[in-house]
């Protein structure tokens, strides 16, 4: 009996000890991060939650760059990336009020600010971050919210314009083998573009045994804009979202119910009638769409390069370079200047911010770390790497890369290990050109871009008589408000409701109009227009116009 | 309802009323009562305390703000919900999908259980049962991708139908709104029939084997034994499950509708849950989501009570 009792007691003791041990551990961690105020040699680890996209979770000091930064600032970040839905994850943080020290809340940034989750950075930048202040100088006013506070620092402060060598924005893609077969035509208008598709599809009803698909579109979930943005581009506007901005008056106008949209849908309706439009365009999901591009049976599509990157990279890796796609700047009719390349512009949100609940001392350490990244030497390090290792400096100060260095810096393994993967974007960063004339991003440096082209690329560059693939595209006109879509939309406002409603309406009505019999298109359009007129369009336009005018008055990129 | 269990615990036939006998009974059964305490606490914390959150439906709720600082707006969110043109359609879809799922679910699961029970080859029986309930463990994300590829233009369904000359042009199944309810019902059945059959198999195993033997001696055929012994033997389980399912009449599911829904079938696929995600959660409008949740709970409650009393009236006994 006695023995049993002893055993029981011992068990209880063990349990208690275990609990104590656990709590001790926690306390230990705490002291790790807070009691090290005396010297910068002691390393502090902060949590950084990055909602911008999924990636491997890592401590920054496990990368070459991160280790260097840790040595110089004594700060290490434990990065956790988003898995699953951003709103849901950030929503949970907001509801609990528990945040990591550093946070990139992506599209939920406004919600975190509304909930008081970010601390104002104005004084921190003013007192502790001279380099940040210099780099973001012209844009500090843009970063301020209505209450005059800066809550997040976004990546990409524009410093001059460097035209990219390869398109990363929207374009009208055509399969290279099609271009080759038809003698390298260069479509400029919408009609010419679809004539090419029609000509090829009629001549080749099947590709490798599968039915040829003339034109497809990405419409899945929130990516529906890949079908609704075209009117704006065709009419010669850059990607401002659901509105176009008049260059003179700077007034934003919704175009979803305007003539340009009617024109685009009517064209698609005709294209569908000719049997060139993908019947599955509205039922396929994102993966099926990407698979279709890589399958080689698709003649053409419109999309942004960053949305189809996965498919494009897969195509680029295989041997057959005729499977790749080439993009053209298409407009409604001759005389319209295309604006597919993004103008120089500053996006104030999303960005990284320090969260409430972080002690003042920690706030200072973090802002100093960010300031260290904003130094010009560091900026060159996070995009170019180390001279002699990942790039060469010519006698006249131009940066170049040898073929080996290009291969090295494009290998995922090296990028992960060196830290390009984690530091290249998302942190304080400038964009455009350095003061010494070198491009910030190596692929935008003409010397590097030229070396990156392979035999297939050259064939097409030569056939069209161009040096880079973006040479076909016009230079962007200055639009200081660009992009208008980063306008903060207040939660619960009419404008927010409009965004959701208009998307629902388009998702529902676009297929009806496109698949309608051509004789019924007009009535379908009228019906859609009537429904559109019931949406709170004015409230939305007002919010965007106000923001456009404000931005235009604050910055000047000339 | 669960909180009533201590009072409703099965008792001896001689039922006496009044406070004294009640206390006496409590004392007699105190061990049982103590055993229910953790569950009562659990129910209270997880089922009753959150009801306080319903206050959000009457506010313009902002997270991270104290209760007293919230702005009260009355029935604004309910009005938004009920005056939205689409709400009626959304409600129709929810009910239709739910009823189809329920009827299909019951019929197929009961049928499946009876058929499996009639199998005499034990190995074959086990294989069939395992295969039939495996899809239940697939996440809907995976299942929806399977469904969507099976139904695509070059998917297997179209190929088979074309091969058999039943149709002369491939059908874009997910692009025709009218088909959506059927597709959803079929997908749900495929995914859950094996799993749902388990409880009926358990009910069948409770049936006294002697009844079958007696029926055999009386010359009842296999079909007759199913109709007169197996199915009546499952009746009480069927009724309990039916009543519980009627309580979930507005829960037609979320993932399959969200994942298989698209612009062409939205008028048939969008149900309350999808609507709430779009206009509530996605827009950080938690108040609207709460209002919709409240609405669902109230309707469910009415249905549950009605089904229960109907079943009692018909002399079948109820849940409580």
Interface residues (C-beta under 8 A of the other chain):
Chain A: X87 X88 X91 X94 X95 X97 X108 X111 X114 X115 X116 X117 X210 X219 X220 X224 X279 X280 X282 X283 X284 X285 X287 X288 X491 X492 X496 X497 X500 X504 X506 X507 X508 X510 X511
Chain B: X60 X62 X63 X64 X65 X145 X148 X149 X152 X153 X154 X172 X174 X175 X259 X262 X263 X264 X266 X267 X278 X279 X281 X282 X283 X284 X285
